[in-house]
Amino acid sequence: VTKTQYYTATSLDGYIADEDNSLDWLFEVDRAQGDDHFTRFFADVGAMAMGATTYEWVLDHEQLLDHPEKWRAYYGDTPCWVFTHRELPSVQGVTLRFVEGDVAPIHEEMTRAAGDKNVWLVGGGELVGQFADLGLLDEIQVGIAPVTLGRGAPLLPRRITARDLELVDVDRDVQFVRLRYRLRTH
Ligand SMILES: NC(=O)c1ccc[n+]([C@@H]2O[C@H](COP(=O)([O-])OP(=O)(O)OC[C@H]3O[C@@H](n4cnc5c(N)ncnc54)[C@H](OP(=O)(O)O)[C@@H]3O)[C@@H](O)[C@H]2O)c1
């Protein structure tokens, strides 16, 4: 069964990026198996989605317009849906779908495309919130960095209480903690 998973990293005070959309604070955290963990997670991903800010950050940070092959090195052939109201540049040779509005029909499309694999919601938090609002989010996998940022892009700007969220796994990686939560369905 396809699960819709929010897999991300956060600061201790619940931000996934600082005010300048930077992740420098994350890359300097002492971890032994950051990439391995992601590789294992990503092996079961059949479709992915991200918001425009995240997409633009990845494009810029990895200079993907000049080096489109880097996208494939990270994400292979996995189709990616980018939520935006604007016309954004595409990465050559990559299956990208630019979409907007109601996430429900797009989620259906993603689930079909994922086959027996999972749907990865890359972020940001408000986009993931739109899936959660409709009961379309099954799991949150979050790594916590030992840093507070004070402000930035929020992890998940919604009220989801313990009644709906079950902690199913905890794992320490040097200075990093990974938590896996399941969204309870009623
Ligand atoms: N810590 C991590 O592991 C991690 C993971 C992912 C992302 N990040 C970072 O976190 C930050 C996330 O930023 P964010 O939360 O501000 O943004 P985001 O979700 O990446 O992008 C927000 C934008 O997505 C578009 N959007 C969202 N929902 C839409 C919908 N239903 N229809 C059409 N467009 C929609 C809008 O773009 P328009 O401007 O086109 O209207 C909106 O301004 C980024 O800096 C990213 O790099 C960090």
PDBQT file of the ligand as one rigid body, heavy atoms in Angstrom, charges set to zero:
ROOT
HETATM    1  N1  LIG A 201      15.143  20.877   6.117  1.00  0.00    +0.000 N 
HETATM    2  C1  LIG A 201      14.859  20.208   5.026  1.00  0.00    +0.000 C 
HETATM    3  O1  LIG A 201      15.204  19.037   4.891  1.00  0.00    +0.000 OA
HETATM    4  C2  LIG A 201      14.073  20.882   3.939  1.00  0.00    +0.000 A 
HETATM    5  C3  LIG A 201      13.253  20.119   3.117  1.00  0.00    +0.000 A 
HETATM    6  C4  LIG A 201      12.508  20.775   2.154  1.00  0.00    +0.000 A 
HETATM    7  C5  LIG A 201      12.601  22.137   2.026  1.00  0.00    +0.000 A 
HETATM    8  N2  LIG A 201      13.442  22.839   2.805  1.00  0.00    +0.000 N 
HETATM    9  C6  LIG A 201      13.546  24.299   2.693  1.00  0.00    +0.000 C 
HETATM   10  O2  LIG A 201      12.462  24.828   3.394  1.00  0.00    +0.000 OA
HETATM   11  C7  LIG A 201      11.971  25.975   2.755  1.00  0.00    +0.000 C 
HETATM   12  C8  LIG A 201      10.518  25.744   2.468  1.00  0.00    +0.000 C 
HETATM   13  O3  LIG A 201       9.980  26.924   2.186  1.00  0.00    +0.000 OA
HETATM   14  P1  LIG A 201       8.424  27.209   2.192  1.00  0.00    +0.000 P 
HETATM   15  O4  LIG A 201       7.766  26.433   3.268  1.00  0.00    +0.000 OA
HETATM   16  O5  LIG A 201       8.334  28.677   2.208  1.00  0.00    +0.000 OA
HETATM   17  O6  LIG A 201       8.018  26.746   0.789  1.00  0.00    +0.000 OA
HETATM   18  P2  LIG A 201       7.612  25.660  -0.253  1.00  0.00    +0.000 P 
HETATM   19  O7  LIG A 201       6.493  24.795   0.178  1.00  0.00    +0.000 OA
HETATM   20  O8  LIG A 201       8.818  24.995  -0.801  1.00  0.00    +0.000 OA
HETATM   21  O9  LIG A 201       7.079  26.668  -1.372  1.00  0.00    +0.000 OA
HETATM   22  C9  LIG A 201       5.980  27.508  -1.110  1.00  0.00    +0.000 C 
HETATM   23  C10 LIG A 201       5.418  27.920  -2.433  1.00  0.00    +0.000 C 
HETATM   24  O10 LIG A 201       4.864  26.793  -3.103  1.00  0.00    +0.000 OA
HETATM   25  C11 LIG A 201       3.802  27.204  -3.913  1.00  0.00    +0.000 C 
HETATM   26  N3  LIG A 201       2.595  26.481  -3.492  1.00  0.00    +0.000 N 
HETATM   27  C12 LIG A 201       2.334  25.879  -2.303  1.00  0.00    +0.000 A 
HETATM   28  N4  LIG A 201       1.130  25.274  -2.338  1.00  0.00    +0.000 NA
HETATM   29  C13 LIG A 201       0.628  25.504  -3.574  1.00  0.00    +0.000 A 
HETATM   30  C14 LIG A 201      -0.576  25.131  -4.241  1.00  0.00    +0.000 A 
HETATM   31  N5  LIG A 201      -1.519  24.380  -3.631  1.00  0.00    +0.000 N 
HETATM   32  N6  LIG A 201      -0.758  25.549  -5.529  1.00  0.00    +0.000 NA
HETATM   33  C15 LIG A 201       0.201  26.276  -6.164  1.00  0.00    +0.000 A 
HETATM   34  N7  LIG A 201       1.344  26.661  -5.591  1.00  0.00    +0.000 NA
HETATM   35  C16 LIG A 201       1.554  26.269  -4.314  1.00  0.00    +0.000 A 
HETATM   36  C17 LIG A 201       3.667  28.703  -3.750  1.00  0.00    +0.000 C 
HETATM   37  O11 LIG A 201       4.527  29.241  -4.754  1.00  0.00    +0.000 OA
HETATM   38  P3  LIG A 201       4.227  30.451  -5.753  1.00  0.00    +0.000 P 
HETATM   39  O12 LIG A 201       5.239  31.469  -5.387  1.00  0.00    +0.000 OA
HETATM   40  O13 LIG A 201       4.469  29.905  -7.118  1.00  0.00    +0.000 OA
HETATM   41  O14 LIG A 201       2.814  30.896  -5.533  1.00  0.00    +0.000 OA
HETATM   42  C18 LIG A 201       4.290  28.928  -2.389  1.00  0.00    +0.000 C 
HETATM   43  O15 LIG A 201       4.788  30.204  -2.210  1.00  0.00    +0.000 OA
HETATM   44  C19 LIG A 201      12.827  26.154   1.507  1.00  0.00    +0.000 C 
HETATM   45  O16 LIG A 201      13.840  27.059   1.781  1.00  0.00    +0.000 OA
HETATM   46  C20 LIG A 201      13.433  24.787   1.295  1.00  0.00    +0.000 C 
HETATM   47  O17 LIG A 201      14.678  24.826   0.655  1.00  0.00    +0.000 OA
HETATM   48  C21 LIG A 201      14.154  22.248   3.781  1.00  0.00    +0.000 A 
ENDROOT
TORSDOF 0
